Amino acid sequence: MIQIHSTPITLETVTASDTGTVDAAVEIPSELDIGNHTLVLNGLDSSNNSIAQSIPVSIVSTSGLSVPFAGRVTTYTGVGVPELFISANRLDGSASAIGRSDANGNFNFNIPTGPDQIKIYWIEWTDSQSLSRTLRIPDSWSYTVDNFDVAQAINWNLVLPETATVSVGVASHSFAGSVNFDSSGGGTLAEDPISSSFDIAPGVTGELRQSSMSGRYADSGSPATYDVFPVSSFPVISVSTSYYTSPQPSDGGYGFNPGISNVNLDTNTAITIPGVFVPLTLNVDSGGRTDNAGPLQIIANDGSFTSSGAYSGSSSNLNLPANGVYMVPANVPFHFIMIGGAGRSGGEAGVSPGPFPPSWQLTSDTITVNAPTTINITLPPTVDIKASYSNTVQFGTGQVTVSDDAANPISVSYTGGEAVLKAYKESEQTGGDFYLFDTGTNLETVTVTTRGEIGTQYSSVVTHLNLNGVPASSTQTVRSDLTYGGSLTGQINSPHGASGILSYVAEKSSTGSFTFGDSDGSGNIVAGAPLGLDKVTIQGTNVPDTNGMPPYWWMVVDASSSDIGTFELPTPESVQLQVVDELGLPIPGATIAEILSPDINESVTVTSSNGTKGYLYNGGVDESFGGVSQWSGPLSFTPSSFSITDSNGYATLVRFNTGPIGELLLSLPGEGSNPPLEIKVSSDLINENVVPVNLRR
């Protein structure tokens, strides 16, 4: 019996040979703790006495490690595929690597260990199109192996399947244009039509996927030819033609794309794009006036046809007017999307007289026609919201936004169906008239937000309107002034002298109003702020590191008055780390960064001269911790600190002592054919400030 200790777990029961030897392959349970264990063989000797033999074993973590990944990709005829991209991404997002194949299709680089997604892919670009024709492979495709447990060096060789040739032609010269293979499509299919299971190695199955392709020109008698992997049903093949376009670009005369859907491409195939279309006229009643409407987007439900251009009567002997008339495929279910283009002072593009919101969308039900068809539709009335302000505002830095808080979709009847109308928010660089469609149950609450610059200070103020019971077609007036009302004073001092220019945001949380700006070079803040402010966020990301400060830090201040006092920041600590490989040799040129802690409690409490408390963090501002970013919303990941290792593998991280270092992000330099590698290393792998990286070359 073979067991592993300390807690005995039976792994295998085997029978010894005549010579008393045992030969067995055992699998160590994955749930065992990392560390030292003992493999114990229990048995009987020739006198039937119990006997045991122990073998020490060690369980090590492969987190943060990498192994070589080599192989070759060839065509069906054995020709190597150059310039391929190969990527490996650990499923938990903690590590990734990317490589390329050489001129003969060979690749060899390090990838992270653990559960990975491994992808080999060919992207359509200028040179690849020429190579695709030579190699007789698709312009764009990918091969993916999901959730593969990378534990040791691997070598895979992918032989691509034989391709089929697809010839795409058009019925006449009028439909000449660029041919597109759209892998996203619009049809509803029970199975993925553009992928298939394919073995890259014994027992390793991945998904070979045909991607979108475009750019080859088809004309009458001169089809476009593509090589594709055999697939049972490709979603959409279409041609972009300029035949049915409006005389004026302002009429939306672009984007006529007839096509065919769900095409079998499992053998050599010849396709002709069909050209049977009938005129569709859309009349819109807007404010008592009926007119032809546009622009529209017309989309076949199966994706085989799209158009965003009106039909031009001058292009054909059909002699139809251009405005408001569209050509649609006969007997193919489709829907249309009307895009609002009306100005605040009146209507345009066929929707008039208005006025209407400058940005809205109306989506129809499914429609099928086989003869010339006219559809009539009446848009709902609007409510005019007059937003004004008294201060002079520089609106190159902001805008006025009027939002329907309920955001209820509006049902609009038309000939033969119901459409859904959406227009929830309107923005403009200046104040004035803002129009929102009335929902039929009133707009309920509308929020008016004004953002902009007064002098050198940026501000945002929010005003709410209760429109419950307000009649449609009425006018409502609201003043949304960028007046500070209050003030903000304070100072931030570095332990090494002047703190430098700092960014701040002063906020009144209950209304969402705030101002933001910069301190002077000595960290002094004297500015206007919302009346009744309760929070100030200060960022140190613009401070040069010459004064010994961390490269990224921020502080949230609980402001109970307009004067937050003088804060004396604590002295940062310097942590020297060495990055070494599996042989203990230093790795120079590696970027080492501390990852921002997800624990809100990992901060330093700093008290100002007047007793105001601030909470000091390493890293970039995080709104989930109570920070306030400026205009761009929550900031993306920013390391708390970073440094590059020297020739001896040493790097120094400068940070506030908010607690022990948690995770590190290592960006290892490329080495020969190996590209750069990014991995995360947890603090439990760091021993005496040495960060081991087992590359297993």
Secondary structure, 3 states (H helix, E strand, C coil): CEEEECCCEEEECCCCCCCCCCCCCCCCCCCCCCEEEEEEEEEECCCCCEEEEEEEEEECCCCCCEEEEEEEEECCCCCECCCCEEEEEECCCCEEEEEECCCCCEEEEEEECEEEEEEEEECCCHHHHHHHHHHCCCCCEEEEEEEEEECCCEEEEEECCCCEEEEEEECCHHHCEEEEEECCCCCCCCCCCCEEEEEEECCEEEEEEECCEEEEEEECCECEEEEECCCCCEEEEEEEECCCCCCCHHHCCCCEEEEEEEECCCCCEEEEECCCEEEEEEEEEECCEEEECCCEEEEECCCCEEECCCCCHHHCCCCCCCCCEEEEECCCCEEEEEECCCECCECECCECCCCCCCCCEEECCCECCCCCEEEEEECCCEEEEEEECCCCCEHHHCCEEEEECCCCCEEEEECCEEEEEECCEEEECCCEEEEEECCCCCCCEEEEEEEEEECCEEEEEEEEEECCCCCCCCEEEEECCCCCEEEEEEEEEECCEECCCCEEEEEECCCCEEEEEECCCCCEEEEEEECCCCEEEEECCCCCHHHCCCCCEEEEEECCCCEEEEEECCCCEEEEEEEECCCCCECCCCEEEECCCCCCCCCEEEECCCCCEEEEEECCCCHHHCCCCCCCCCCCCCCCEEEECCCCCEEEEEECCCCCCCEEEEEECCECCECCEEEEEEHHHCECCEEECCCCC
